[in-house]
Amino acid sequence: MAAQGERRGTLRALAAAEHLLNAASGEPVPTWAAWLSEADLAVDSVQSLLSLGDIRSAHQLIRDGQKLLPPSRSKTKRIFLAYQAKSHLDLREPERAAAAARESLHLAQRIGAPRCVRLVRDLVPDFENYATAQGVPELLHKATE
């Protein structure tokens, strides 16, 4: 929905998902949803908010979601960082974007997280518009190795 710009429907779906995740129903969680946590919902919601152009809300959710992550969820943290880089690019903050992207890429490569690496590499064309900004040349070098 968010990719198609359906703001109201997307926000309604996100609110419903959050409500259902937080509802104490006493019923066992279906096995297909047992892995879903508040942090997982947050990372998926961030992507939707970014697709809608709601960057400020996405930033807040990134901060909140990262606080929910235990250290064992380092791959999810890398995804948050890649989304954070994208959101800073959208705000025309290339230095902040480069810092988040470098951290995401470095750790993703170290732990073998190809999705995270791909998310950062997908940002390379946007970063090329800021080739002289602090941290961007190093990022571009690392991302294209």
The first five atom37 places (N, CA, C, CB, O) and aatype in JSON, in Angstrom:
{
  "aatype": [12, 0, 0, 5, 7, 6, 1, 1, 7, 16, 10, 1, 0, 10, 0, 0, 0, 6, 8, 10, 10, 2, 0, 0, 15, 7, 6, 14, 19, 14, 16, 17, 0, 0, 17, 10, 15, 6, 0, 3, 10, 0, 19, 3, 15, 19, 5, 15, 10, 10, 15, 10, 7, 3, 9, 1, 15, 0, 8, 5, 10, 9, 1, 3, 7, 5, 11, 10, 10, 14, 14, 15, 1, 15, 11, 16, 11, 1, 9, 13, 10, 0, 18, 5, 0, 11, 15, 8, 10, 3, 10, 1, 6, 14, 6, 1, 0, 0, 0, 0, 0, 1, 6, 15, 10, 8, 10, 0, 5, 1, 9, 7, 0, 14, 1, 4, 19, 1, 10, 19, 1, 3, 10, 19, 14, 3, 13, 6, 2, 18, 0, 16, 0, 5, 7, 19, 14, 6, 10, 10, 8, 11, 0, 16, 6],
  "atom_mask": [
    [1, 1, 1, 1, 1],
    [1, 1, 1, 1, 1],
    [1, 1, 1, 1, 1],
    [1, 1, 1, 1, 1],
    [1, 1, 1, 0, 1],
    [1, 1, 1, 1, 1],
    [1, 1, 1, 1, 1],
    [1, 1, 1, 1, 1],
    [1, 1, 1, 0, 1],
    [1, 1, 1, 1, 1],
    [1, 1, 1, 1, 1],
    [1, 1, 1, 1, 1],
    [1, 1, 1, 1, 1],
    [1, 1, 1, 1, 1],
    [1, 1, 1, 1, 1],
    [1, 1, 1, 1, 1],
    [1, 1, 1, 1, 1],
    [1, 1, 1, 1, 1],
    [1, 1, 1, 1, 1],
    [1, 1, 1, 1, 1],
    [1, 1, 1, 1, 1],
    [1, 1, 1, 1, 1],
    [1, 1, 1, 1, 1],
    [1, 1, 1, 1, 1],
    [1, 1, 1, 1, 1],
    [1, 1, 1, 0, 1],
    [1, 1, 1, 1, 1],
    [1, 1, 1, 1, 1],
    [1, 1, 1, 1, 1],
    [1, 1, 1, 1, 1],
    [1, 1, 1, 1, 1],
    [1, 1, 1, 1, 1],
    [1, 1, 1, 1, 1],
    [1, 1, 1, 1, 1],
    [1, 1, 1, 1, 1],
    [1, 1, 1, 1, 1],
    [1, 1, 1, 1, 1],
    [1, 1, 1, 1, 1],
    [1, 1, 1, 1, 1],
    [1, 1, 1, 1, 1],
    [1, 1, 1, 1, 1],
    [1, 1, 1, 1, 1],
    [1, 1, 1, 1, 1],
    [1, 1, 1, 1, 1],
    [1, 1, 1, 1, 1],
    [1, 1, 1, 1, 1],
    [1, 1, 1, 1, 1],
    [1, 1, 1, 1, 1],
    [1, 1, 1, 1, 1],
    [1, 1, 1, 1, 1],
    [1, 1, 1, 1, 1],
    [1, 1, 1, 1, 1],
    [1, 1, 1, 0, 1],
    [1, 1, 1, 1, 1],
    [1, 1, 1, 1, 1],
    [1, 1, 1, 1, 1],
    [1, 1, 1, 1, 1],
    [1, 1, 1, 1, 1],
    [1, 1, 1, 1, 1],
    [1, 1, 1, 1, 1],
    [1, 1, 1, 1, 1],
    [1, 1, 1, 1, 1],
    [1, 1, 1, 1, 1],
    [1, 1, 1, 1, 1],
    [1, 1, 1, 0, 1],
    [1, 1, 1, 1, 1],
    [1, 1, 1, 1, 1],
    [1, 1, 1, 1, 1],
    [1, 1, 1, 1, 1],
    [1, 1, 1, 1, 1],
    [1, 1, 1, 1, 1],
    [1, 1, 1, 1, 1],
    [1, 1, 1, 1, 1],
    [1, 1, 1, 1, 1],
    [1, 1, 1, 1, 1],
    [1, 1, 1, 1, 1],
    [1, 1, 1, 1, 1],
    [1, 1, 1, 1, 1],
    [1, 1, 1, 1, 1],
    [1, 1, 1, 1, 1],
    [1, 1, 1, 1, 1],
    [1, 1, 1, 1, 1],
    [1, 1, 1, 1, 1],
    [1, 1, 1, 1, 1],
    [1, 1, 1, 1, 1],
    [1, 1, 1, 1, 1],
    [1, 1, 1, 1, 1],
    [1, 1, 1, 1, 1],
    [1, 1, 1, 1, 1],
    [1, 1, 1, 1, 1],
    [1, 1, 1, 1, 1],
    [1, 1, 1, 1, 1],
    [1, 1, 1, 1, 1],
    [1, 1, 1, 1, 1],
    [1, 1, 1, 1, 1],
    [1, 1, 1, 1, 1],
    [1, 1, 1, 1, 1],
    [1, 1, 1, 1, 1],
    [1, 1, 1, 1, 1],
    [1, 1, 1, 1, 1],
    [1, 1, 1, 1, 1],
    [1, 1, 1, 1, 1],
    [1, 1, 1, 1, 1],
    [1, 1, 1, 1, 1],
    [1, 1, 1, 1, 1],
    [1, 1, 1, 1, 1],
    [1, 1, 1, 1, 1],
    [1, 1, 1, 1, 1],
    [1, 1, 1, 1, 1],
    [1, 1, 1, 1, 1],
    [1, 1, 1, 1, 1],
    [1, 1, 1, 0, 1],
    [1, 1, 1, 1, 1],
    [1, 1, 1, 1, 1],
    [1, 1, 1, 1, 1],
    [1, 1, 1, 1, 1],
    [1, 1, 1, 1, 1],
    [1, 1, 1, 1, 1],
    [1, 1, 1, 1, 1],
    [1, 1, 1, 1, 1],
    [1, 1, 1, 1, 1],
    [1, 1, 1, 1, 1],
    [1, 1, 1, 1, 1],
    [1, 1, 1, 1, 1],
    [1, 1, 1, 1, 1],
    [1, 1, 1, 1, 1],
    [1, 1, 1, 1, 1],
    [1, 1, 1, 1, 1],
    [1, 1, 1, 1, 1],
    [1, 1, 1, 1, 1],
    [1, 1, 1, 1, 1],
    [1, 1, 1, 1, 1],
    [1, 1, 1, 1, 1],
    [1, 1, 1, 1, 1],
    [1, 1, 1, 0, 1],
    [1, 1, 1, 1, 1],
    [1, 1, 1, 1, 1],
    [1, 1, 1, 1, 1],
    [1, 1, 1, 1, 1],
    [1, 1, 1, 1, 1],
    [1, 1, 1, 1, 1],
    [1, 1, 1, 1, 1],
    [1, 1, 1, 1, 1],
    [1, 1, 1, 1, 1],
    [1, 1, 1, 1, 1]
  ],
  "atom_positions": [
    [[0.8, -1.19, 0.0], [0.0, 0.0, 0.0], [0.85, 1.26, 0.0], [-0.92, 0.0, 1.18], [0.59, 2.19, -0.76]],
    [[1.87, 1.29, 0.86], [2.67, 2.51, 0.99], [3.39, 2.82, -0.31], [3.67, 2.37, 2.12], [3.5, 3.99, -0.69]],
    [[3.88, 1.8, -0.99], [4.6, 2.02, -2.23], [3.7, 2.64, -3.29], [5.18, 0.71, -2.75], [4.18, 3.29, -4.22]],
    [[2.4, 2.46, -3.17], [1.45, 3.03, -4.1], [0.92, 4.37, -3.61], [0.29, 2.08, -4.34], [0.06, 4.97, -4.24]],
    [[1.44, 4.84, -2.49], [1.06, 6.14, -1.96], [-0.27, 6.18, -1.24], [0.0, 0.0, 0.0], [-0.84, 7.26, -1.05]],
    [[-0.77, 5.06, -0.83], [-2.05, 5.0, -0.14], [-1.84, 5.28, 1.35], [-2.73, 3.61, -0.34], [-1.82, 4.37, 2.18]],
    [[-1.68, 6.54, 1.66], [-1.32, 6.98, 3.0], [-2.32, 6.52, 4.07], [-1.21, 8.47, 3.03], [-1.93, 5.89, 5.06]],
    [[-3.58, 6.84, 3.89], [-4.57, 6.54, 4.92], [-4.66, 5.04, 5.18], [-5.95, 7.09, 4.52], [-4.67, 4.6, 6.33]],
    [[-4.72, 4.25, 4.13], [-4.81, 2.8, 4.27], [-3.57, 2.21, 4.93], [0.0, 0.0, 0.0], [-3.67, 1.3, 5.75]],
    [[-2.42, 2.74, 4.56], [-1.17, 2.25, 5.14], [-1.11, 2.56, 6.63], [0.05, 2.88, 4.43], [-0.79, 1.69, 7.43]],
    [[-1.44, 3.79, 6.99], [-1.39, 4.17, 8.41], [-2.41, 3.38, 9.22], [-1.65, 5.67, 8.56], [-2.14, 3.01, 10.37]],
    [[-3.56, 3.11, 8.63], [-4.57, 2.3, 9.31], [-4.05, 0.87, 9.53], [-5.88, 2.27, 8.5], [-4.21, 0.3, 10.61]],
    [[-3.43, 0.3, 8.51], [-2.89, -1.06, 8.61], [-1.77, -1.13, 9.65], [-2.37, -1.54, 7.24], [-1.69, -2.09, 10.41]],
    [[-0.91, -0.12, 9.69], [0.17, -0.1, 10.68], [-0.39, 0.0, 12.09], [1.13, 1.07, 10.4], [0.08, -0.69, 13.0]],
    [[-1.38, 0.85, 12.28], [-1.99, 0.99, 13.6], [-2.67, -0.3, 14.03], [-3.01, 2.15, 13.61], [-2.59, -0.7, 15.19]],
    [[-3.34, -0.96, 13.1], [-4.0, -2.23, 13.42], [-2.98, -3.3, 13.78], [-4.86, -2.7, 12.24], [-3.19, -4.07, 14.71]],
    [[-1.87, -3.35, 13.04], [-0.83, -4.34, 13.34], [-0.23, -4.09, 14.72], [0.28, -4.29, 12.28], [-0.01, -5.03, 15.48]],
    [[0.02, -2.83, 15.04], [0.56, -2.5, 16.36], [-0.43, -2.87, 17.46], [0.9, -1.0, 16.44], [-0.04, -3.42, 18.49]],
    [[-1.69, -2.58, 17.25], [-2.72, -2.91, 18.23], [-2.8, -4.42, 18.44], [-4.09, -2.37, 17.78], [-2.84, -4.89, 19.58]],
    [[-2.81, -5.17, 17.36], [-2.89, -6.64, 17.48], [-1.66, -7.22, 18.14], [-3.08, -7.27, 16.1], [-1.76, -8.17, 18.92]],
    [[-0.5, -6.65, 17.84], [0.73, -7.16, 18.46], [0.73, -6.91, 19.96], [1.96, -6.49, 17.82], [1.21, -7.74, 20.73]],
    [[0.18, -5.78, 20.37], [0.17, -5.43, 21.79], [-1.04, -5.97, 22.55], [0.2, -3.95, 21.93], [-1.08, -5.89, 23.77]],
    [[-2.01, -6.52, 21.84], [-3.22, -7.03, 22.49], [-2.9, -8.29, 23.3], [-4.32, -7.33, 21.44], [-2.23, -9.2, 22.82]],
    [[-3.38, -8.31, 24.5], [-3.2, -9.49, 25.35], [-4.47, -10.33, 25.23], [-2.92, -9.09, 26.86], [-5.42, -10.13, 25.98]],
    [[-4.48, -11.26, 24.3], [-5.69, -12.03, 24.04], [-5.73, -13.33, 24.84], [-5.81, -12.32, 22.58], [-6.8, -13.91, 24.99]],
    [[-4.61, -13.78, 25.33], [-4.58, -15.04, 26.05], [-4.54, -16.24, 25.12], [0.0, 0.0, 0.0], [-4.34, -17.37, 25.56]],
    [[-4.73, -16.0, 23.83], [-4.67, -17.09, 22.86], [-3.23, -17.28, 22.42], [-5.59, -16.81, 21.65], [-2.45, -16.32, 22.38]],
    [[-2.86, -18.53, 22.08], [-1.5, -18.74, 21.61], [-1.27, -18.02, 20.27], [-1.21, -20.26, 21.45], [-2.16, -17.92, 19.44]],
    [[-0.08, -17.53, 20.11], [0.29, -16.84, 18.88], [0.46, -17.88, 17.77], [1.59, -16.0, 19.07], [1.11, -18.9, 17.99]],
    [[-0.11, -17.63, 16.59], [0.1, -18.59, 15.49], [1.59, -18.74, 15.18], [-0.67, -18.13, 14.23], [2.34, -17.77, 15.29]],
    [[2.01, -19.92, 14.8], [3.44, -20.16, 14.55], [3.99, -19.24, 13.47], [3.66, -21.6, 14.16], [5.17, -18.88, 13.52]],
    [[3.17, -18.86, 12.5], [3.67, -18.0, 11.43], [3.97, -16.59, 11.91], [2.66, -17.95, 10.29], [4.68, -15.84, 11.24]],
    [[3.43, -16.22, 13.07], [3.65, -14.87, 13.6], [4.48, -14.87, 14.88], [2.32, -14.21, 13.86], [4.71, -13.81, 15.46]],
    [[4.93, -16.03, 15.33], [5.63, -16.13, 16.6], [6.93, -15.32, 16.63], [5.93, -17.57, 16.92], [7.37, -14.88, 17.69]],
    [[7.54, -15.13, 15.5], [8.82, -14.41, 15.44], [8.65, -12.9, 15.52], [9.55, -14.76, 14.16], [9.61, -12.19, 15.82]],
    [[7.45, -12.4, 15.27], [7.23, -10.96, 15.17], [7.28, -10.29, 16.54], [5.89, -10.67, 14.5], [6.6, -10.69, 17.48]],
    [[8.11, -9.28, 16.61], [8.23, -8.5, 17.85], [7.91, -7.04, 17.53], [9.66, -8.64, 18.47], [7.69, -6.68, 16.37]],
    [[7.88, -6.22, 18.55], [7.66, -4.78, 18.33], [8.76, -4.2, 17.45], [7.6, -4.03, 19.68], [8.5, -3.33, 16.62]],
    [[9.98, -4.67, 17.63], [11.09, -4.18, 16.81], [10.9, -4.58, 15.35], [12.43, -4.73, 17.33], [11.17, -3.77, 14.45]],
    [[10.44, -5.81, 15.09], [10.19, -6.24, 13.72], [9.1, -5.4, 13.06], [9.81, -7.72, 13.69], [9.22, -5.01, 11.9]],
    [[8.06, -5.14, 13.81], [6.98, -4.3, 13.29], [7.51, -2.89, 13.01], [5.8, -4.24, 14.29], [7.15, -2.28, 12.01]],
    [[8.36, -2.4, 13.87], [8.92, -1.06, 13.68], [9.75, -0.99, 12.41], [9.78, -0.66, 14.89], [9.6, -0.04, 11.63]],
    [[10.62, -1.97, 12.18], [11.48, -1.91, 10.99], [10.63, -1.99, 9.72], [12.52, -3.06, 11.01], [10.93, -1.3, 8.74]],
    [[9.6, -2.8, 9.72], [8.72, -2.87, 8.55], [7.9, -1.59, 8.4], [7.79, -4.09, 8.65], [7.64, -1.15, 7.28]],
    [[7.51, -1.01, 9.5], [6.75, 0.24, 9.46], [7.6, 1.39, 8.95], [6.2, 0.56, 10.85], [7.1, 2.28, 8.26]],
    [[8.88, 1.4, 9.29], [9.78, 2.45, 8.83], [9.8, 2.48, 7.31], [11.21, 2.24, 9.4], [9.71, 3.55, 6.7]],
    [[9.93, 1.31, 6.7], [9.95, 1.27, 5.24], [8.67, 1.86, 4.66], [10.13, -0.18, 4.75], [8.71, 2.59, 3.68]],
    [[7.54, 1.54, 5.27], [6.27, 2.08, 4.79], [6.22, 3.6, 4.94], [5.1, 1.44, 5.55], [5.78, 4.31, 4.03]],
    [[6.66, 4.1, 6.08], [6.66, 5.54, 6.31], [7.58, 6.27, 5.34], [7.07, 5.86, 7.74], [7.25, 7.35, 4.85]],
    [[8.74, 5.67, 5.06], [9.65, 6.28, 4.09], [9.02, 6.3, 2.7], [10.99, 5.52, 4.05], [9.17, 7.28, 1.97]],
    [[8.32, 5.23, 2.34], [7.65, 5.2, 1.04], [6.58, 6.28, 0.92], [7.02, 3.83, 0.81], [6.32, 6.8, -0.16]],
    [[5.98, 6.61, 2.05], [4.96, 7.67, 2.07], [5.57, 9.07, 2.16], [4.02, 7.45, 3.23], [4.86, 10.06, 2.03]],
    [[6.88, 9.14, 2.39], [7.53, 10.44, 2.54], [7.42, 11.02, 3.93], [0.0, 0.0, 0.0], [7.71, 12.2, 4.13]],
    [[7.0, 10.22, 4.89], [6.84, 10.69, 6.27], [8.15, 10.44, 7.03], [5.64, 9.97, 6.98], [8.24, 9.57, 7.89]],
    [[9.13, 11.24, 6.68], [10.5, 11.01, 7.16], [10.63, 11.26, 8.65], [11.47, 11.9, 6.41], [11.31, 10.5, 9.34]],
    [[10.01, 12.29, 9.15], [10.11, 12.6, 10.59], [9.56, 11.45, 11.43], [9.35, 13.91, 10.92], [10.18, 11.05, 12.42]],
    [[8.4, 10.91, 11.05], [7.84, 9.77, 11.78], [8.73, 8.55, 11.65], [6.42, 9.45, 11.28], [8.9, 7.79, 12.61]],
    [[9.31, 8.37, 10.48], [10.22, 7.24, 10.28], [11.42, 7.36, 11.2], [10.69, 7.16, 8.81], [11.85, 6.37, 11.8]],
    [[11.99, 8.57, 11.33], [13.13, 8.78, 12.23], [12.79, 8.41, 13.66], [13.6, 10.24, 12.16], [13.55, 7.74, 14.35]],
    [[11.63, 8.86, 14.1], [11.21, 8.54, 15.47], [11.07, 7.03, 15.65], [9.89, 9.25, 15.82], [11.49, 6.48, 16.67]],
    [[10.48, 6.37, 14.68], [10.29, 4.93, 14.77], [11.62, 4.19, 14.72], [9.39, 4.44, 13.65], [11.78, 3.16, 15.37]],
    [[12.57, 4.71, 13.96], [13.92, 4.12, 13.93], [14.53, 4.19, 15.33], [14.83, 4.85, 12.89], [15.06, 3.2, 15.83]],
    [[14.45, 5.36, 15.96], [15.01, 5.51, 17.31], [14.31, 4.56, 18.29], [14.88, 6.98, 17.8], [14.96, 3.88, 19.08]],
    [[12.98, 4.54, 18.24], [12.22, 3.67, 19.15], [12.52, 2.2, 18.88], [10.71, 3.93, 19.01], [12.71, 1.42, 19.81]],
    [[12.56, 1.83, 17.61], [12.8, 0.43, 17.25], [14.18, -0.05, 17.65], [0.0, 0.0, 0.0], [14.32, -1.18, 18.11]],
    [[15.19, 0.8, 17.5], [16.54, 0.4, 17.89], [16.64, 0.16, 19.39], [17.55, 1.47, 17.47], [17.39, -0.71, 19.84]],
    [[15.89, 0.91, 20.16], [15.89, 0.71, 21.61], [15.28, -0.63, 22.0], [15.13, 1.85, 22.31], [15.64, -1.2, 23.03]],
    [[14.38, -1.13, 21.17], [13.7, -2.41, 21.45], [14.55, -3.63, 21.1], [12.4, -2.47, 20.69], [14.25, -4.75, 21.54]],
    [[15.58, -3.42, 20.33], [16.37, -4.55, 19.84], [17.37, -5.06, 20.86], [17.09, -4.17, 18.57], [18.15, -4.28, 21.41]],
    [[17.35, -6.35, 21.13], [18.41, -6.92, 21.95], [19.68, -7.03, 21.11], [18.0, -8.32, 22.52], [19.59, -7.04, 19.88]],
    [[20.85, -7.12, 21.73], [22.1, -7.21, 20.98], [22.14, -8.38, 19.98], [23.25, -7.35, 21.95], [22.85, -8.31, 18.98]],
    [[21.39, -9.42, 20.24], [21.4, -10.58, 19.34], [20.73, -10.29, 18.0], [20.71, -11.74, 20.01], [20.83, -11.1, 17.08]],
    [[20.07, -9.16, 17.87], [19.35, -8.82, 16.63], [20.15, -7.83, 15.8], [17.95, -8.24, 16.95], [19.6, -6.82, 15.34]],
    [[21.42, -8.1, 15.6], [22.28, -7.15, 14.9], [21.9, -6.97, 13.43], [23.71, -7.6, 14.99], [22.08, -5.88, 12.89]],
    [[21.37, -8.0, 12.78], [20.95, -7.83, 11.39], [19.81, -6.83, 11.29], [20.53, -9.18, 10.78], [19.79, -6.0, 10.38]],
    [[18.87, -6.91, 12.19], [17.75, -5.98, 12.18], [18.24, -4.56, 12.43], [16.69, -6.38, 13.23], [17.73, -3.61, 11.84]],
    [[19.23, -4.41, 13.32], [19.79, -3.08, 13.58], [20.42, -2.51, 12.32], [20.82, -3.14, 14.71], [20.31, -1.32, 12.06]],
    [[21.08, -3.36, 11.53], [21.71, -2.89, 10.29], [20.65, -2.4, 9.31], [22.55, -4.01, 9.66], [20.87, -1.43, 8.59]],
    [[19.5, -3.07, 9.29], [18.41, -2.63, 8.41], [17.91, -1.27, 8.86], [17.25, -3.67, 8.4], [17.68, -0.39, 8.03]],
    [[17.73, -1.09, 10.17], [17.33, 0.22, 10.68], [18.32, 1.29, 10.23], [17.24, 0.19, 12.23], [17.92, 2.37, 9.8]],
    [[19.61, 0.99, 10.32], [20.63, 1.97, 9.92], [20.56, 2.29, 8.43], [22.02, 1.45, 10.28], [20.73, 3.45, 8.04]],
    [[20.3, 1.28, 7.61], [20.17, 1.53, 6.17], [18.96, 2.42, 5.89], [20.05, 0.19, 5.39], [19.03, 3.33, 5.06]],
    [[17.86, 2.16, 6.57], [16.67, 3.0, 6.41], [16.94, 4.41, 6.93], [15.46, 2.39, 7.14], [16.46, 5.4, 6.37]],
    [[17.72, 4.5, 8.01], [18.07, 5.81, 8.54], [18.89, 6.58, 7.51], [18.86, 5.66, 9.88], [18.69, 7.78, 7.32]],
    [[19.82, 5.89, 6.85], [20.62, 6.54, 5.81], [19.72, 7.07, 4.7], [21.67, 5.56, 5.24], [19.89, 8.2, 4.26]],
    [[18.76, 6.27, 4.26], [17.83, 6.68, 3.22], [17.04, 7.92, 3.67], [16.87, 5.54, 2.88], [16.85, 8.85, 2.89]],
    [[16.6, 7.91, 4.91], [15.8, 9.05, 5.38], [16.64, 10.32, 5.47], [15.19, 8.73, 6.73], [16.13, 11.41, 5.19]],
    [[17.91, 10.2, 5.85], [18.77, 11.38, 5.89], [19.04, 11.9, 4.47], [20.09, 11.07, 6.6], [19.15, 13.11, 4.26]],
    [[19.16, 10.99, 3.52], [19.3, 11.44, 2.14], [18.06, 12.21, 1.69], [19.56, 10.25, 1.21], [18.17, 13.24, 1.03]],
    [[16.9, 11.7, 2.05], [15.65, 12.38, 1.7], [15.57, 13.77, 2.3], [14.45, 11.55, 2.15], [14.95, 14.67, 1.74]],
    [[16.22, 13.95, 3.45], [16.24, 15.26, 4.12], [17.42, 16.13, 3.64], [16.3, 15.07, 5.64], [17.62, 17.24, 4.14]],
    [[18.18, 15.61, 2.69], [19.37, 16.29, 2.17], [20.42, 16.5, 3.26], [18.99, 17.63, 1.54], [21.0, 17.58, 3.39]],
    [[20.64, 15.46, 4.03], [21.65, 15.45, 5.09], [22.66, 14.35, 4.76], [20.99, 15.21, 6.5], [22.69, 13.31, 5.42]],
    [[23.5, 14.59, 3.75], [24.39, 13.52, 3.27], [25.42, 13.04, 4.3], [25.1, 13.98, 2.05], [25.78, 11.87, 4.3]],
    [[25.89, 13.93, 5.16], [26.89, 13.51, 6.14], [26.29, 12.5, 7.12], [27.43, 14.73, 6.9], [26.9, 11.47, 7.42]],
    [[25.1, 12.81, 7.62], [24.43, 11.88, 8.53], [24.07, 10.59, 7.8], [23.16, 12.52, 9.12], [24.19, 9.49, 8.36]],
    [[23.63, 10.72, 6.57], [23.28, 9.54, 5.77], [24.5, 8.65, 5.58], [22.69, 9.95, 4.41], [24.41, 7.43, 5.71]],
    [[25.61, 9.26, 5.26], [26.83, 8.48, 5.03], [27.29, 7.77, 6.3], [27.95, 9.4, 4.51], [27.73, 6.62, 6.25]],
    [[27.18, 8.44, 7.43], [27.59, 7.81, 8.69], [26.73, 6.58, 8.98], [27.49, 8.82, 9.87], [27.25, 5.53, 9.34]],
    [[25.42, 6.7, 8.83], [24.53, 5.56, 9.08], [24.78, 4.45, 8.07], [23.06, 6.01, 9.03], [24.8, 3.28, 8.43]],
    [[24.95, 4.81, 6.82], [25.18, 3.81, 5.77], [26.51, 3.09, 5.96], [25.13, 4.46, 4.39], [26.58, 1.87, 5.78]],
    [[27.56, 3.82, 6.32], [28.86, 3.18, 6.55], [28.78, 2.18, 7.7], [29.94, 4.23, 6.86], [29.31, 1.08, 7.6]],
    [[28.12, 2.58, 8.79], [27.98, 1.66, 9.93], [27.19, 0.43, 9.53], [27.32, 2.37, 11.11], [27.57, -0.69, 9.85]],
    [[26.08, 0.64, 8.83], [25.26, -0.48, 8.39], [26.06, -1.41, 7.48], [24.01, 0.04, 7.65], [26.05, -2.62, 7.67]],
    [[26.74, -0.84, 6.5], [27.5, -1.64, 5.54], [28.64, -2.4, 6.2], [28.05, -0.76, 4.44], [28.83, -3.58, 5.95]],
    [[29.39, -1.71, 7.05], [30.53, -2.34, 7.72], [30.08, -3.56, 8.54], [31.24, -1.33, 8.63], [30.65, -4.65, 8.41]],
    [[29.09, -3.36, 9.35], [28.64, -4.45, 10.2], [27.92, -5.54, 9.41], [27.74, -3.92, 11.29], [28.03, -6.72, 9.73]],
    [[27.18, -5.15, 8.37], [26.49, -6.14, 7.54], [27.48, -7.03, 6.81], [25.57, -5.43, 6.53], [27.28, -8.24, 6.71]],
    [[28.55, -6.44, 6.3], [29.57, -7.24, 5.63], [30.28, -8.15, 6.62], [30.59, -6.33, 4.93], [30.62, -9.29, 6.29]],
    [[30.5, -7.66, 7.82], [31.2, -8.45, 8.83], [30.39, -9.66, 9.28], [31.53, -7.59, 10.05], [30.95, -10.73, 9.5]],
    [[29.07, -9.5, 9.4], [28.26, -10.62, 9.89], [27.59, -11.41, 8.77], [27.21, -10.1, 10.84], [26.88, -12.38, 9.02]],
    [[27.82, -10.99, 7.53], [27.23, -11.7, 6.41], [25.74, -11.5, 6.29], [0.0, 0.0, 0.0], [24.96, -12.45, 6.34]],
    [[25.33, -10.26, 6.13], [23.91, -9.92, 6.02], [23.67, -9.3, 4.63], [23.47, -8.93, 7.16], [23.69, -8.08, 4.5]],
    [[23.44, -10.13, 3.61], [23.34, -9.61, 2.24], [22.2, -8.63, 2.01], [23.18, -10.75, 1.29], [22.32, -7.73, 1.19]],
    [[21.08, -8.79, 2.73], [19.98, -7.84, 2.56], [20.4, -6.44, 2.97], [18.75, -8.29, 3.37], [20.09, -5.47, 2.29]],
    [[21.11, -6.35, 4.07], [21.57, -5.05, 4.55], [22.58, -4.44, 3.57], [22.2, -5.18, 5.95], [22.52, -3.24, 3.27]],
    [[23.49, -5.26, 3.07], [24.47, -4.79, 2.1], [23.75, -4.25, 0.86], [25.46, -5.93, 1.7], [24.09, -3.19, 0.35]],
    [[22.74, -4.98, 0.38], [21.98, -4.56, -0.79], [21.25, -3.25, -0.53], [20.98, -5.65, -1.2], [21.22, -2.38, -1.4]],
    [[20.67, -3.1, 0.66], [19.96, -1.86, 0.98], [20.89, -0.65, 0.87], [19.36, -1.94, 2.4], [20.5, 0.39, 0.35]],
    [[22.12, -0.8, 1.37], [23.07, 0.31, 1.29], [23.53, 0.53, -0.14], [24.29, 0.05, 2.21], [23.6, 1.66, -0.61]],
    [[23.83, -0.56, -0.84], [24.29, -0.41, -2.23], [23.21, 0.21, -3.12], [24.7, -1.77, -2.81], [23.52, 0.91, -4.08]],
    [[21.96, -0.02, -2.8], [20.86, 0.59, -3.56], [20.83, 2.11, -3.4], [19.54, -0.01, -3.12], [20.21, 2.81, -4.2]],
    [[21.5, 2.62, -2.36], [21.54, 4.07, -2.12], [22.69, 4.76, -2.85], [21.67, 4.33, -0.63], [22.74, 5.99, -2.89]],
    [[23.59, 3.99, -3.44], [24.77, 4.56, -4.09], [24.42, 5.65, -5.1], [25.56, 3.47, -4.77], [25.04, 6.71, -5.07]],
    [[23.44, 5.45, -6.0], [23.13, 6.54, -6.94], [22.73, 7.84, -6.25], [22.02, 6.11, -7.88], [23.06, 8.93, -6.72]],
    [[22.02, 7.74, -5.14], [21.63, 8.95, -4.4], [22.85, 9.61, -3.76], [20.59, 8.62, -3.33], [22.96, 10.83, -3.73]],
    [[23.76, 8.78, -3.24], [24.96, 9.33, -2.62], [25.88, 9.98, -3.65], [25.72, 8.24, -1.87], [26.62, 10.91, -3.3]],
    [[25.85, 9.53, -4.89], [26.72, 10.11, -5.91], [26.4, 11.59, -6.14], [26.57, 9.35, -7.23], [27.25, 12.34, -6.62]],
    [[25.2, 12.01, -5.79], [24.84, 13.43, -5.88], [25.56, 14.28, -4.83], [23.34, 13.6, -5.74], [25.58, 15.5, -4.93]],
    [[26.14, 13.62, -3.84], [26.83, 14.31, -2.73], [28.27, 13.82, -2.61], [26.07, 14.08, -1.39], [28.79, 13.66, -1.51]],
    [[28.91, 13.58, -3.74], [30.23, 12.94, -3.77], [31.3, 13.68, -2.98], [30.68, 12.8, -5.18], [32.31, 13.08, -2.61]],
    [[31.1, 14.96, -2.7], [32.12, 15.72, -1.96], [31.76, 15.92, -0.49], [32.34, 17.06, -2.6], [32.55, 16.5, 0.26]],
    [[30.6, 15.45, -0.07], [30.19, 15.62, 1.33], [31.02, 14.71, 2.23], [28.68, 15.31, 1.5], [31.47, 13.65, 1.81]],
    [[31.21, 15.14, 3.45], [32.02, 14.39, 4.41], [31.5, 12.97, 4.56], [32.04, 15.1, 5.78], [30.31, 12.75, 4.81]],
    [[32.4, 12.0, 4.41], [32.07, 10.59, 4.6], [31.54, 9.89, 3.37], [0.0, 0.0, 0.0], [31.55, 8.66, 3.31]],
    [[31.07, 10.63, 2.4], [30.47, 10.01, 1.22], [31.52, 9.31, 0.34], [29.73, 11.07, 0.39], [31.27, 8.19, -0.09]],
    [[32.68, 9.93, 0.06], [33.65, 9.22, -0.78], [34.06, 7.86, -0.19], [34.89, 10.08, -0.96], [34.19, 6.88, -0.92]],
    [[34.25, 7.81, 1.12], [34.62, 6.55, 1.76], [33.5, 5.52, 1.62], [34.95, 6.77, 3.24], [33.75, 4.34, 1.37]],
    [[32.27, 5.97, 1.8], [31.12, 5.08, 1.65], [31.03, 4.55, 0.22], [29.82, 5.81, 2.02], [30.86, 3.35, 0.02]],
    [[31.15, 5.43, -0.75], [31.05, 5.0, -2.14], [32.14, 3.98, -2.47], [31.15, 6.21, -3.08], [31.9, 3.02, -3.2]],
    [[33.33, 4.2, -1.94], [34.42, 3.25, -2.17], [34.08, 1.88, -1.56], [35.75, 3.79, -1.57], [34.23, 0.85, -2.22]],
    [[33.63, 1.88, -0.31], [33.3, 0.63, 0.37], [32.11, -0.09, -0.27], [33.0, 0.91, 1.83], [32.1, -1.31, -0.38]],
    [[31.12, 0.69, -0.7], [29.89, 0.09, -1.23], [30.1, -0.51, -2.6], [28.8, 1.12, -1.3], [29.34, -1.39, -3.01]],
    [[31.1, -0.05, -3.32], [31.3, -0.56, -4.67], [32.48, -1.52, -4.77], [31.51, 0.58, -5.61], [32.87, -1.91, -5.87]],
    [[33.04, -1.91, -3.64], [34.16, -2.88, -3.65], [33.69, -4.24, -4.09], [34.81, -2.99, -2.26], [34.48, -5.18, -4.16]]
  ]
}
